[in-house]
Amino acid sequence: MKKKSLVRISGGLGNQLFKFLAALNFAERQDRELFVDISWYENSGKDSKIVSARQFELPFFPQIRELIRVKEASNDFMNLNLARLARRMPTKMLNLAGIITDRNAESIQIRKACYIEGNFENWKVLPTDYKLQNLLTFPVMSSKKITQNQLFGKDEFIAVHVRRGDFLNLPHIYDVLTPKYYSRAIASMRKKVGDLPLVLFSDSPKDADKWLRPSIVCDIIASSEKSNHSVDGMHLMSKASGIICAHSTFSWWAAKIGTLNQNTRHVILPSRYFNNFTPIGHDLHFPEFEVVQVN
């Protein structure tokens, strides 16, 4: 009987992909059976005026759905509060306890993974590209088998992702990007892929369009009303010839999937994701992804 590992999943779709796929990589390397704790979603967004509610969306990916084993945190695993406390332990103690966090995720000393707790926004801890391509197959789009040509009338386009929504409620963390970043990114992108139409993707499309104007006018707005869940939006974005990412793991994954499927020829990332002037570093920056400076 295989030993077990438990990963706690939280956040939006981009966060879910990082957490689950990193945990799957750890578990498979150690021949363990992976379980997921999704109890966070029971109270997601409730009584909160700051953070929007989230759904557990990983099962929309057919290949991932087959691997998901849901288990609530219980006596079979380390108590969640203890695991959070343990994240402050020295690396050697974390390894001995079998707790994997962002701090020791790349450690070659890990011999077991009882509890996995972290963001894992680091390409080095993900499965191989071959494995990712097999796992990240999209379902038939819920919006009546719609294609990007049917939706946009374009075979090729540049996706511009603008993250608004609840990011606006946390300006001390997320007030990073400005229309100037997008202007620089569009100019650079068009040198790489040509003068293609701009398609705006956003969790708040009308607000994002207004925020970009008058310096940037997108040719098409991909309305969130055309899809029943955010997987459709990621699917359509991944078909773009060029993707300009927001400070968001959602567009990072659209870009990664687009390059894996050879749809996306060029990707641009912001130089930092948060308002503390911490650079993005090499955790999300592939050599083939261009980084454009933000103010």
C-alpha positions as CSV (number, residue, x, y, z in Angstrom):
1,M,0.0,0.0,0.0
2,K,1.4,3.4,-1.0
3,K,2.1,6.0,1.5
4,K,0.1,9.2,1.3
5,S,0.7,12.9,0.7
6,L,-1.7,15.7,1.2
7,V,-1.7,19.1,-0.5
8,R,-4.0,22.0,0.5
9,I,-5.5,23.7,-2.5
10,S,-6.7,27.3,-2.4
11,G,-7.0,30.4,-4.6
12,G,-8.1,30.8,-8.2
13,L,-7.4,28.6,-11.2
14,G,-3.7,29.7,-11.7
15,N,-2.9,29.1,-8.0
16,Q,-4.7,25.7,-8.1
17,L,-2.6,24.6,-11.1
18,F,0.7,25.5,-9.4
19,K,-0.2,23.9,-6.1
20,F,-1.6,20.6,-7.5
21,L,1.0,20.1,-10.3
22,A,3.9,20.7,-8.0
23,A,2.5,18.4,-5.3
24,L,1.8,15.7,-8.0
25,N,5.5,16.0,-9.1
26,F,6.7,15.6,-5.4
27,A,4.3,12.6,-4.8
28,E,5.2,10.8,-8.0
29,R,8.9,11.2,-7.5
30,Q,8.5,9.5,-4.1
31,D,5.9,6.9,-5.3
32,R,3.2,8.3,-3.0
33,E,-0.6,8.6,-3.4
34,L,-1.6,12.2,-3.5
35,F,-4.8,13.5,-1.8
36,V,-6.1,17.1,-2.0
37,D,-7.7,19.1,0.8
38,I,-10.2,21.5,-0.8
39,S,-11.9,22.6,2.4
40,W,-10.8,26.2,1.8
41,Y,-13.5,26.5,-0.9
42,E,-16.3,25.8,1.6
43,N,-15.9,29.4,2.9
44,S,-14.3,31.0,-0.1
45,G,-15.5,34.6,-0.4
46,K,-18.1,34.3,2.4
47,D,-18.4,37.4,4.5
48,S,-15.6,39.0,2.6
49,K,-15.8,42.4,0.9
50,I,-12.2,42.2,-0.2
51,V,-11.5,38.8,-1.9
52,S,-13.9,37.3,-4.4
53,A,-15.2,33.8,-4.1
54,R,-13.3,31.1,-5.9
55,Q,-14.3,27.7,-7.3
56,F,-12.3,24.5,-7.3
57,E,-11.8,24.3,-11.1
58,L,-9.1,21.7,-11.6
59,P,-11.7,18.9,-12.4
60,F,-12.5,20.8,-15.6
61,F,-9.2,19.4,-17.0
62,P,-10.2,15.8,-17.9
63,Q,-6.7,14.3,-17.4
64,I,-6.3,16.0,-14.0
65,R,-9.8,15.0,-12.9
66,E,-8.7,11.4,-13.1
67,L,-5.9,12.0,-10.7
68,I,-7.8,14.0,-8.0
69,R,-8.4,12.2,-4.7
70,V,-10.2,14.5,-2.3
71,K,-9.6,14.0,1.4
72,E,-10.4,16.4,4.2
73,A,-7.5,17.1,6.6
74,S,-7.8,14.5,9.3
75,N,-5.8,12.5,11.8
76,D,-4.3,10.6,9.0
77,F,-2.2,13.7,8.2
78,M,-0.4,16.4,10.1
79,N,-2.8,19.0,11.6
80,L,-3.1,22.0,9.3
81,N,-2.2,24.5,12.0
82,L,0.9,22.6,12.9
83,A,1.9,22.5,9.3
84,R,1.6,26.2,9.0
85,L,3.7,26.7,12.1
86,A,6.3,24.2,10.8
87,R,6.8,26.4,7.7
88,R,8.9,28.5,10.0
89,M,11.2,25.6,10.9
90,P,14.7,25.3,9.6
91,T,14.9,23.4,6.3
92,K,16.5,20.3,7.9
93,M,13.6,20.0,10.3
94,L,11.0,20.5,7.5
95,N,12.7,17.7,5.5
96,L,12.7,15.4,8.5
97,A,9.1,16.1,9.2
98,G,8.1,15.5,5.6
99,I,6.6,19.0,5.1
100,I,7.2,20.6,1.8
101,T,6.9,24.4,1.5
102,D,8.1,27.1,-0.9
103,R,11.3,27.3,1.2
104,N,12.4,23.7,0.7
105,A,10.6,22.7,-2.5
106,E,13.8,22.5,-4.5
107,S,15.8,20.6,-1.8
108,I,17.3,17.4,-2.9
109,Q,17.3,16.3,0.8
110,I,13.5,15.7,0.8
111,R,12.9,12.0,1.4
112,K,9.1,12.1,2.1
113,A,6.2,14.4,1.5
114,C,3.6,13.9,4.1
115,Y,2.1,17.5,3.9
116,I,2.5,19.9,1.1
117,E,1.7,23.6,1.8
118,G,2.8,26.5,-0.4
119,N,2.2,28.5,-3.5
120,F,4.9,26.8,-5.6
121,E,5.0,29.5,-8.3
122,N,8.2,28.1,-9.6
123,W,8.7,26.3,-12.9
124,K,11.5,24.2,-11.4
125,V,9.2,22.2,-9.2
126,L,6.6,21.4,-11.9
127,P,6.4,18.2,-13.9
128,T,8.2,18.0,-17.2
129,D,6.8,19.8,-20.2
130,Y,5.9,16.5,-21.8
131,K,3.9,15.6,-18.6
132,L,2.3,19.1,-18.5
133,Q,1.2,18.9,-22.1
134,N,-0.5,15.6,-21.5
135,L,-2.3,16.8,-18.3
136,L,-3.3,20.2,-19.4
137,T,-5.8,19.3,-22.1
138,F,-8.9,21.5,-22.1
139,P,-12.5,20.2,-22.2
140,V,-14.9,21.1,-25.0
141,M,-15.7,24.7,-24.2
142,S,-18.9,25.1,-22.1
143,S,-20.0,28.0,-24.3
144,K,-21.4,25.7,-27.0
145,K,-18.2,24.5,-28.6
146,I,-17.1,28.0,-29.4
147,T,-13.8,28.5,-31.2
148,Q,-11.6,31.6,-31.2
149,N,-12.5,32.2,-34.9
150,Q,-16.2,32.0,-34.1
151,L,-15.8,34.3,-31.1
152,F,-13.3,36.8,-32.5
153,G,-13.5,36.3,-36.3
154,K,-9.7,36.1,-36.2
155,D,-7.3,33.2,-36.8
156,E,-4.4,35.0,-35.1
157,F,-4.4,37.6,-32.3
158,I,-2.5,39.1,-29.4
159,A,-4.1,38.4,-26.0
160,V,-3.9,41.3,-23.5
161,H,-4.6,40.2,-20.0
162,V,-5.6,42.8,-17.4
163,R,-6.3,41.6,-13.9
164,R,-8.8,43.9,-12.0
165,G,-11.5,42.5,-9.7
166,D,-10.5,42.0,-6.1
167,F,-6.9,43.1,-6.9
168,L,-8.3,46.7,-6.7
169,N,-9.2,46.1,-3.0
170,L,-5.6,45.4,-2.1
171,P,-3.6,48.3,-3.7
172,H,-0.7,47.9,-1.2
173,I,0.0,44.5,-2.7
174,Y,-1.3,44.6,-6.3
175,D,-1.2,48.2,-7.5
176,V,1.7,47.4,-9.8
177,L,0.8,47.7,-13.5
178,T,-0.1,50.8,-15.4
179,P,-1.2,51.4,-19.0
180,K,2.4,52.3,-19.7
181,Y,3.4,48.7,-19.1
182,Y,0.9,47.5,-21.6
183,S,1.9,50.2,-24.1
184,R,5.5,49.0,-23.9
185,A,4.5,45.4,-24.0
186,I,2.3,45.9,-27.1
187,A,5.0,47.7,-29.0
188,S,7.5,45.0,-28.2
189,M,5.1,42.2,-29.0
190,R,4.2,43.6,-32.4
191,K,7.9,43.5,-33.3
192,K,7.8,39.7,-32.6
193,V,4.5,38.6,-34.0
194,G,3.3,41.4,-36.3
195,D,0.5,43.9,-36.2
196,L,-2.2,41.5,-35.1
197,P,-5.5,42.5,-33.5
198,L,-5.6,43.0,-29.7
199,V,-8.0,40.9,-27.7
200,L,-8.6,42.0,-24.1
201,F,-9.1,39.3,-21.5
202,S,-10.0,40.4,-18.0
203,D,-12.1,39.4,-14.9
204,S,-13.7,42.9,-15.3
205,P,-13.7,43.5,-19.1
206,K,-15.5,46.8,-19.2
207,D,-13.5,48.3,-16.3
208,A,-10.2,47.0,-17.8
209,D,-11.1,48.6,-21.2
210,K,-11.9,51.9,-19.6
211,W,-8.6,51.7,-17.5
212,L,-6.5,51.2,-20.6
213,R,-8.0,54.0,-22.6
214,P,-7.2,56.4,-24.2
215,S,-3.6,55.1,-24.6
216,I,-4.6,51.6,-25.7
217,V,-7.8,50.6,-27.6
218,C,-8.2,46.9,-27.9
219,D,-9.9,45.6,-31.1
220,I,-12.0,43.0,-29.3
221,I,-13.1,42.5,-25.7
222,A,-13.5,38.8,-24.7
223,S,-16.5,39.1,-22.4
224,S,-16.6,36.8,-19.4
225,E,-20.3,36.4,-20.0
226,K,-19.5,34.1,-23.0
227,S,-18.1,31.4,-20.8
228,N,-19.4,29.5,-17.8
229,H,-16.1,29.2,-16.0
230,S,-12.6,30.6,-16.2
231,V,-11.1,27.5,-17.9
232,D,-12.8,28.6,-21.1
233,G,-11.0,32.0,-20.8
234,M,-7.7,30.3,-20.3
235,H,-8.4,28.0,-23.2
236,L,-9.1,30.9,-25.6
237,M,-6.1,32.9,-24.3
238,S,-3.8,30.0,-24.9
239,K,-4.7,30.1,-28.6
240,A,-3.2,33.6,-29.0
241,S,0.0,34.1,-31.1
242,G,1.2,36.5,-28.5
243,I,0.3,36.8,-24.8
244,I,0.9,39.9,-22.7
245,C,0.5,38.7,-19.1
246,A,-0.8,40.6,-16.2
247,H,0.6,40.2,-12.7
248,S,-1.4,37.0,-12.5
249,T,-0.8,33.3,-12.5
250,F,-3.9,32.9,-14.7
251,S,-2.3,34.4,-17.7
252,W,1.1,32.8,-16.9
253,W,-0.6,29.4,-17.3
254,A,-2.4,30.4,-20.5
255,A,1.0,31.4,-21.9
256,K,2.6,28.2,-20.7
257,I,-0.1,26.0,-22.3
258,G,-0.1,28.1,-25.4
259,T,3.7,27.6,-25.9
260,L,3.4,23.9,-25.1
261,N,0.8,23.5,-27.8
262,Q,2.8,25.7,-30.2
263,N,0.0,28.2,-30.6
264,T,1.8,31.0,-28.8
265,R,5.0,32.4,-30.4
266,H,5.9,35.1,-27.9
267,V,5.1,35.8,-24.2
268,I,5.6,39.0,-22.2
269,L,5.7,39.1,-18.4
270,P,5.8,42.1,-16.1
271,S,9.2,42.6,-14.3
272,R,7.4,42.2,-10.9
273,Y,4.1,41.0,-9.6
274,F,3.7,42.8,-6.3
275,N,4.0,46.3,-4.9
276,N,7.0,45.7,-2.8
277,F,9.4,46.1,-5.8
278,T,10.5,42.4,-5.6
279,P,11.5,41.3,-9.1
280,I,9.9,38.3,-10.6
281,G,13.2,36.5,-10.7
282,H,13.7,33.1,-12.3
283,D,10.8,31.4,-10.6
284,L,8.3,32.2,-13.4
285,H,10.7,33.5,-16.0
286,F,11.5,31.1,-18.8
287,P,14.3,32.1,-21.1
288,E,11.9,32.4,-24.0
289,F,9.6,34.7,-22.1
290,E,10.3,38.4,-22.4
291,V,10.2,40.6,-19.3
292,V,9.0,44.2,-19.6
293,Q,9.8,46.6,-16.9
294,V,7.0,48.2,-14.9
295,N,7.3,51.6,-13.2
